[in-house]
Amino acid sequence: MSAIALLRARTASSHEAVDAAFGIEDLTSRADYLRFLQAHARALPKAESMAAAVWPALRRRTPLLEADLCALGEKVELPVETDSEAGPGQWGALYVVEGSRLGGGLLSKRVGGGLPVSYLSAVHLPGEWRSIRLAIEH
């Protein structure tokens, strides 16, 4: 079984739980969208730190998330953590962080007009997701 297939299999129930928890959010609603972004703010900085330990070229979205929250009137200062060391769990974090970038591109189209979408619309550059998947496999 490939590393990507193994990650998909082992994270399937968690992925379904996240979809169930946030799939009910109405991203056209400012209040629901704000809750959605706040939930991401609780997890993204640490997850990106873990992912960057094995993928130094990671284009962090934490600053974009912070900017979107500020645009919605939330005074936040999200940490850009840098204390993670490379290990097996960091490859999983890379898969999750960059997989969520794929989903973000789709979700950005569902966000209400006038709401900030810099975080969700930060999609992969051409060939980027393929390179990340290949690195995970190796």
Residue pairs with C-beta under 8 A, 6 or more apart in sequence:
1 9
2 137
3 91
3 136
3 137
4 95
4 133
4 136
4 137
7 92
7 95
7 136
11 92
11 95
11 96
22 36
22 39
25 32
25 33
25 35
25 36
26 32
26 33
27 33
27 36
27 107
27 110
27 111
27 112
27 115
28 110
28 111
28 112
28 113
29 112
30 72
30 112
30 115
33 72
33 111
33 112
33 115
34 69
34 72
34 74
37 65
37 68
37 69
37 72
37 74
37 119
38 69
38 74
40 65
40 119
41 65
41 66
41 69
41 76
41 78
44 61
44 62
44 65
44 78
44 97
45 62
45 78
45 79
45 80
45 81
46 81
47 93
47 96
47 97
48 58
48 60
48 61
48 62
48 80
48 81
48 93
48 97
49 80
49 81
49 82
49 83
49 84
50 84
50 89
50 90
50 93
50 94
51 58
51 90
51 93
51 94
51 96
51 97
51 98
52 58
52 60
52 82
52 84
53 84
53 85
53 86
53 87
53 90
54 86
54 90
54 91
54 94
54 135
55 94
55 132
55 135
58 94
58 97
59 122
59 125
60 80
61 101
61 104
61 119
61 122
62 78
62 79
62 80
63 78
63 80
64 118
64 119
64 122
65 78
65 119
66 76
66 77
66 78
67 116
67 118
67 119
68 116
68 117
68 118
68 119
69 76
69 78
70 76
71 116
72 115
72 116
84 90
91 136
94 132
94 135
94 136
95 132
95 136
98 124
98 129
98 132
101 122
101 123
101 124
101 129
102 123
102 124
102 129
104 119
104 120
104 121
104 122
104 123
105 120
105 121
105 123
105 124
107 120
108 117
108 120
108 121
111 117
111 120
